[in-house]
Amino acid sequence: IQPPLPAARLLIVEDHPLYRDGLLAMLQRHAGALRCDAVDRADHALARLRRQPDIDLLLADQHLPGAMDGMSLLEQVGREFPTAARVLVSGSGDPHLAAHARRAGCLGYIPKALEPPQWLAALARILGGEPWFPASTATPAEPGITPRQALILERCASGHANRDIAAELGIAERTVKYHLQETYARLEAGTRAEAVARAVARGWIRLPSSG
């Protein structure tokens, strides 16, 4: 039995009425304290977020009507609302979409073909602050880390906790955690200390001055 989803405010961006209504119905059956709403266009989603910036999670279909597709919407939301978790949803089998979503800092990529129990399990993990991407879309780690990841790792080297880094950078604590997980994977490190040491050795970050 799927447990109720955790408390959060979720906004779905999906233009296909049958899929949108079916997804809403499925989520509401397992909602618990989850509050769900839906719009059908990227511009409508941005307008909603600007009125209600406390949305915790945005689920956006890749193919949307209008000038902005789902990935472009999620990138824009990342710039304007960095504390909102973002997930790309698509019926396409293109593995580049998942890789693009990862690089854009999204917490997940959910194929529309997933069965409801898999959908709910993926969403529960994402709402818990953990990234979820299908194993079949995994791609080799690219060299280096992003400037944001380097900044976060440098703050870790200075002894800052995740919540303090999140407050300083104006992002959600789960986003800090996600960036650290990505950094650990690229460095093949299991701990903060190991990640910091390897990043310094490769010239990716600088340790704070002791003087």
C-alpha positions as CSV (number, residue, x, y, z in Angstrom):
1,I,0.0,0.0,0.0
2,Q,1.4,3.4,-1.0
3,P,1.7,5.7,2.0
4,P,0.2,9.2,1.8
5,L,2.5,11.7,0.1
6,P,4.1,14.3,2.4
7,A,2.8,17.8,3.0
8,A,3.7,20.1,0.1
9,R,2.2,22.4,-2.5
10,L,2.5,21.0,-6.0
11,L,1.8,22.6,-9.4
12,I,1.3,20.5,-12.5
13,V,1.8,22.0,-16.0
14,E,0.2,19.8,-18.5
15,D,-1.9,20.7,-21.5
16,H,-3.5,17.3,-22.3
17,P,-6.8,17.4,-20.3
18,L,-7.1,13.6,-20.0
19,Y,-3.6,13.0,-18.7
20,R,-3.8,16.1,-16.4
21,D,-7.1,15.0,-14.9
22,G,-5.9,11.5,-14.5
23,L,-2.6,12.6,-12.8
24,L,-4.5,14.9,-10.5
25,A,-7.0,12.1,-9.5
26,M,-4.1,9.7,-8.8
27,L,-2.3,12.2,-6.6
28,Q,-5.3,13.2,-4.8
29,R,-6.1,9.6,-3.9
30,H,-2.7,9.4,-2.1
31,A,-2.4,13.1,-1.2
32,G,-2.2,13.0,2.6
33,A,-1.3,16.7,3.2
34,L,-0.3,17.3,-0.4
35,R,-2.1,20.2,-2.1
36,C,-2.2,19.8,-5.9
37,D,-3.2,22.3,-8.6
38,A,-2.7,22.3,-12.4
39,V,-2.4,24.8,-15.3
40,D,-2.1,24.1,-19.0
41,R,0.6,26.5,-20.2
42,A,4.1,27.7,-19.2
43,D,3.0,31.4,-19.0
44,H,0.1,30.4,-16.8
45,A,2.5,28.5,-14.5
46,L,4.8,31.5,-14.2
47,A,1.8,33.8,-13.5
48,R,0.7,31.4,-10.7
49,L,4.1,31.2,-9.2
50,R,4.5,35.0,-9.2
51,R,1.2,35.2,-7.3
52,Q,1.9,32.2,-5.0
53,P,5.7,31.8,-4.8
54,D,5.4,29.2,-2.0
55,I,5.0,26.3,-4.5
56,D,7.2,23.5,-3.3
57,L,7.3,21.4,-6.5
58,L,6.7,22.1,-10.1
59,L,5.9,19.2,-12.5
60,A,6.1,20.3,-16.1
61,D,5.4,18.3,-19.3
62,Q,8.1,18.9,-22.0
63,H,5.6,19.6,-24.8
64,L,3.5,22.6,-24.0
65,P,1.6,25.1,-26.2
66,G,3.0,28.6,-26.7
67,A,6.5,30.0,-26.9
68,M,8.0,28.1,-23.9
69,D,8.4,24.3,-23.6
70,G,8.6,22.5,-20.3
71,M,12.4,22.5,-20.1
72,S,12.6,26.2,-20.8
73,L,9.9,26.8,-18.2
74,L,11.8,24.8,-15.6
75,E,15.0,26.8,-16.3
76,Q,13.1,30.1,-15.9
77,V,11.6,28.9,-12.7
78,G,15.0,27.9,-11.4
79,R,16.2,31.5,-12.0
80,E,13.1,33.2,-10.5
81,F,12.1,30.7,-7.7
82,P,15.2,28.8,-6.7
83,T,13.6,27.3,-3.6
84,A,11.0,25.4,-5.8
85,A,11.9,21.9,-6.7
86,R,11.5,21.1,-10.4
87,V,10.7,17.9,-12.3
88,L,10.4,17.4,-16.0
89,V,7.7,15.0,-17.3
90,S,7.7,13.6,-20.8
91,G,6.3,10.8,-23.0
92,S,9.5,11.0,-25.1
93,G,12.2,8.4,-25.0
94,D,14.9,10.9,-25.6
95,P,17.6,10.4,-23.0
96,H,19.0,13.9,-23.6
97,L,16.0,15.3,-21.9
98,A,16.9,13.7,-18.6
99,A,20.5,14.8,-18.9
100,H,19.3,18.3,-19.7
101,A,17.1,18.3,-16.6
102,R,20.0,17.2,-14.4
103,R,22.2,19.9,-15.7
104,A,19.5,22.5,-15.1
105,G,19.3,21.4,-11.4
106,C,16.0,19.6,-11.6
107,L,15.3,17.0,-9.0
108,G,13.8,14.6,-11.4
109,Y,12.7,13.4,-14.8
110,I,9.6,11.2,-14.8
111,P,8.5,9.3,-18.0
112,K,4.7,9.4,-18.6
113,A,4.9,5.6,-19.2
114,L,5.5,4.9,-15.5
115,E,2.9,2.8,-13.7
116,P,1.0,4.7,-10.9
117,P,2.9,2.9,-8.1
118,Q,6.2,3.9,-9.7
119,W,5.0,7.5,-10.2
120,L,4.0,7.8,-6.6
121,A,7.3,6.3,-5.4
122,A,9.3,8.7,-7.5
123,L,7.3,11.6,-6.3
124,A,7.6,10.6,-2.7
125,R,11.4,10.5,-3.1
126,I,11.5,13.9,-4.8
127,L,9.3,15.5,-2.1
128,G,11.7,14.1,0.4
129,G,14.5,16.1,-1.3
130,E,16.1,13.1,-3.1
131,P,16.7,13.2,-6.9
132,W,14.9,10.6,-9.0
133,F,15.9,9.8,-12.6
134,P,15.2,6.5,-14.4
135,A,18.2,4.2,-14.5
136,S,17.9,3.9,-18.3
137,T,18.6,7.6,-18.7
138,A,21.8,7.7,-16.7
139,T,24.7,9.3,-18.5
140,P,28.4,9.4,-17.7
141,A,29.4,12.2,-15.4
142,E,30.9,15.2,-17.2
143,P,34.3,16.5,-16.1
144,G,34.4,19.3,-13.6
145,I,31.6,20.7,-11.5
146,T,29.3,23.7,-12.0
147,P,30.2,27.1,-10.4
148,R,27.3,26.7,-8.0
149,Q,28.5,23.2,-7.0
150,A,32.0,24.6,-6.5
151,L,30.7,27.4,-4.3
152,I,28.6,25.0,-2.2
153,L,31.6,22.7,-1.7
154,E,33.8,25.6,-0.7
155,R,31.2,26.5,1.9
156,C,31.3,22.9,3.1
157,A,35.1,23.2,3.4
158,S,34.6,26.2,5.6
159,G,32.4,24.1,8.0
160,H,29.0,25.5,7.0
161,A,26.0,23.2,7.4
162,N,23.5,22.6,4.5
163,R,20.9,24.9,6.1
164,D,23.3,27.7,6.4
165,I,24.5,27.4,2.8
166,A,20.9,27.3,1.7
167,A,20.1,30.5,3.6
168,E,23.2,32.3,2.3
169,L,22.5,31.4,-1.3
170,G,18.8,31.9,-1.1
171,I,18.0,28.3,-2.2
172,A,16.2,25.3,-0.6
173,E,18.2,23.0,1.6
174,R,17.1,20.1,-0.6
175,T,18.8,21.9,-3.5
176,V,22.1,22.1,-1.6
177,K,21.8,18.4,-0.8
178,Y,21.1,17.6,-4.5
179,H,24.2,19.6,-5.7
180,L,26.3,17.8,-3.1
181,Q,25.1,14.4,-4.3
182,E,25.9,15.3,-7.9
183,T,29.4,16.6,-6.8
184,Y,30.1,13.4,-4.8
185,A,29.2,11.3,-7.8
186,R,31.5,13.3,-10.2
187,L,34.3,13.0,-7.7
188,E,33.6,9.4,-6.7
189,A,33.6,10.6,-3.1
190,G,31.7,9.2,-0.2
191,T,32.1,12.0,2.4
192,R,32.4,15.8,2.4
193,A,36.0,15.6,3.5
194,E,36.8,13.3,0.6
195,A,34.9,15.4,-1.9
196,V,36.7,18.6,-0.7
197,A,40.1,16.9,-0.8
198,R,39.6,15.6,-4.3
199,A,38.2,18.9,-5.6
200,V,41.1,20.8,-4.2
201,A,43.6,18.3,-5.7
202,R,41.9,18.8,-9.2
203,G,41.9,22.5,-8.9
204,W,38.1,22.7,-8.9
205,I,37.9,24.7,-5.6
206,R,40.1,26.6,-3.2
207,L,40.3,26.0,0.5
208,P,39.4,29.0,2.7
209,S,42.4,31.1,3.8
210,S,43.6,30.4,7.3
211,G,44.9,33.9,7.7
